[in-house]
Amino acid sequence: MMTTETTFYISGLKCGGCIATAKESLSKVTGFESAEFDLKAGIMRITGDVDPQAVSRAMSDVGYAAVVKSA
């Protein structure tokens, strides 16, 4: 089985605490495996077979915006 990586533009994350909050919310998304964040570039890479809309909702639920850049 192939692992999927989806890249999102993110906004609102400023520090390690923000990342911890985001990861906790993302851990509830079906298919989520891991996330990497580049706060300077405003990019988040999600590994796992996830629904991009579910990822965006999970981020929105904790006060951050995430829009798909690429799949």
C-alpha positions in Angstrom: 0.0 0.0 0.0 1.3 3.4 -0.9 1.5 6.2 1.6 -0.1 9.5 0.5 1.4 12.9 1.3 -0.8 16.0 1.0 0.6 19.5 1.2 -1.5 22.4 2.7 -1.0 26.1 3.0 -1.6 27.0 6.6 -2.1 30.2 8.6 -2.3 31.1 12.2 0.4 28.7 13.6 3.1 30.6 15.3 5.0 28.2 17.7 5.5 24.7 19.0 2.4 25.0 21.1 0.3 25.7 18.0 1.9 22.7 16.3 1.0 20.5 19.3 -2.6 21.7 19.2 -2.8 21.1 15.5 -1.3 17.6 15.7 -3.7 16.7 18.5 -6.7 17.7 16.3 -5.2 16.0 13.2 -4.8 12.8 15.1 -8.6 12.4 15.1 -8.8 12.5 11.3 -9.3 9.1 9.7 -6.2 7.9 7.9 -3.9 10.5 9.5 -0.3 9.2 10.1 1.9 12.2 10.7 2.4 15.9 10.0 5.3 18.1 9.3 5.1 21.9 9.6 7.2 24.7 8.1 5.9 27.8 9.8 8.2 30.2 7.9 6.9 28.9 4.5 3.3 28.5 5.8 3.2 24.8 4.8 2.0 21.6 6.4 2.6 18.1 5.0 0.2 15.4 6.0 1.2 11.8 5.6 -1.7 9.3 5.4 -4.8 8.5 3.4 -6.8 11.5 4.6 -9.7 13.5 3.2 -8.3 17.0 2.6 -11.6 18.5 3.7 -11.5 16.6 7.0 -8.0 18.0 7.5 -9.1 21.5 6.8 -12.1 21.1 9.2 -9.8 19.7 12.0 -7.5 22.7 11.6 -10.4 25.1 11.5 -11.9 23.5 14.7 -8.7 24.7 16.6 -8.5 28.1 15.0 -6.1 27.6 12.0 -6.7 27.8 8.3 -5.5 25.0 6.0 -6.0 24.9 2.2 -4.8 22.1 0.0 -1.7 23.0 -2.1 -1.1 19.6 -3.7 -1.9 16.0 -3.2 
